[in-house]
Amino acid sequence: MTALAPPDVYEGMVAWQRARHWAHVRLFDSRGNTVLTLVILAILGVLAFTLVRWFVAVADWEVVRANRRLLLVGRFPQGEEWRIWPMVLALPALTALGWGAWGQVGRRSIAAMAIFGVLILPLLTSGTGWWYVIVAAALAFVAYRLARWSWAYPQAHRWVRRCAVGGWFLALPASLILLLIGGGMETTLWGGLYLNVIVSFAAAMGAIPLGILLALGRTSSYRALRLACTMYIELMRGLPLVVILALAWLALRSFLPDLWGLDSVDLVYRVMIAFTMFTGAFVAEALRAGMAAVPAGQREAAAALGLKGRQALIFIVLPITVRNSAPALAGEMIGLFMSSTLVSVVGLTDMLQAARATTEQPDFFGRQTEVLLFVGITFWATAFGLSRLSERVEYALSGTRRNR
């Protein structure tokens, strides 16, 4: 096989010459690779043509347009959308701020955003809805440019990163306050994609600190604490999530203390607790693996500097552990968002359940293909954005710089 060219070979080449050289080295460097490449390209071409033709000429997207509110917010009352829009506008800005603070937008990310804009936005918005899209895009652009500008000023860049992290941690309390002030909204009316986001977001914010405590407990020198944490982790990892959700629905209130109304907490909050308990066990194992990969020399250096056990843990061990566990943690958070569709088993109307309900309407009976594909693309776009953002953070923590 032809060896890959060193970076200086590309100096002086224009874009098409670089693309030609890359294709020759990667795809057409031998007769066997050429045949295999052509066969794969033909198969992908036929699949892409069939999908695009069905998407444009055959599919009837009226089922999505007529039910977009149900898919996005479920049975949320008319006139109460002001409780949702601030966070809907803030999340793209926070994502762009974090993206710019730890990297820059690459070609793949731009392509994914273009696909999302072409396939999803025309189905979600109409009339005044486009104004919200424009405002969200403008806020995200300003946040991204601000983060990129801060790279030239170290002090400002540190503040931007702190604002990005703090914004994500404050987003959940702020969204809950908006939902509860002014008399509040019944949790039974929360639904659609918004329910998926808020449940997974709340579970993530609770699972990370819980996972840290469990990981520290499982590696503790105190045998009783280590045994208790190990038993909890193995129990949560051994039970199906559906069973834990069913227990949260039927039995969790019996185990909660009669303090501040905890024994009568609403179903949505019980589901959040169940997701937190389940995900925290997997986060703990990911962190334990990262903690085991901390070199012994780092601990010895901390001891040589006079750091005590707790100081070494906070300033040396945990930062390295988080850096080692970043890919696994990102995978757990994406899996958590995907698993949030299981809330339908306890009677909540998330986006997937709302999509199923649309196919039972007389006007759209049997049109499940379009609406389920729409749900799939929406979840893919969200997961892809989280994945790209986590890669930026991972590269920043590892000290590498890569634009993809």
Number of C-alpha atoms within 10 A of each C-alpha: 9 10 8 11 11 8 7 7 11 14 9 9 11 9 10 9 12 15 12 11 18 16 12 14 16 17 17 19 15 14 10 10 14 15 13 14 14 13 12 11 12 12 10 12 12 10 12 12 11 11 13 12 12 12 15 10 9 10 14 16 16 15 20 22 16 14 18 20 17 22 29 19 23 25 16 21 12 7 7 12 12 11 18 16 14 14 17 15 19 17 17 19 23 23 20 25 28 27 25 26 29 23 24 21 16 12 11 12 17 12 11 15 15 12 14 17 12 11 15 16 14 13 18 18 16 11 6 8 12 14 12 14 16 12 12 19 16 15 20 21 17 14 24 25 16 18 27 19 14 19 17 10 9 10 10 15 19 15 14 23 19 13 16 23 14 12 19 17 14 12 18 18 12 14 17 15 13 18 20 14 10 8 7 13 16 13 16 15 15 22 24 26 24 19 24 26 19 21 24 26 22 20 26 23 17 18 24 21 15 19 25 21 15 27 27 20 21 24 17 14 10 10 12 12 16 17 15 13 22 19 13 16 24 13 13 17 16 10 11 11 17 15 12 20 24 16 16 23 19 13 12 20 18 12 10 13 11 11 8 8 10 14 14 15 13 15 19 21 15 20 26 23 21 23 26 25 20 26 27 29 26 23 28 27 23 23 28 22 16 21 22 13 14 17 11 9 9 14 17 13 13 18 14 10 10 11 16 11 12 10 13 19 17 11 12 17 22 18 15 21 20 20 19 22 21 22 16 17 21 20 15 18 24 20 14 21 21 17 15 24 21 19 23 15 14 17 12 23 29 27 28 21 21 26 26 16 16 23 19 13 12 8 11 15 12 12 20 17 12 19 26 17 13 19 19 12 16 17 18 16 17 15 18 16 18 18 17 19 22 21 20 25 21 21 17 16 17 13 8 9 14 11 12 14
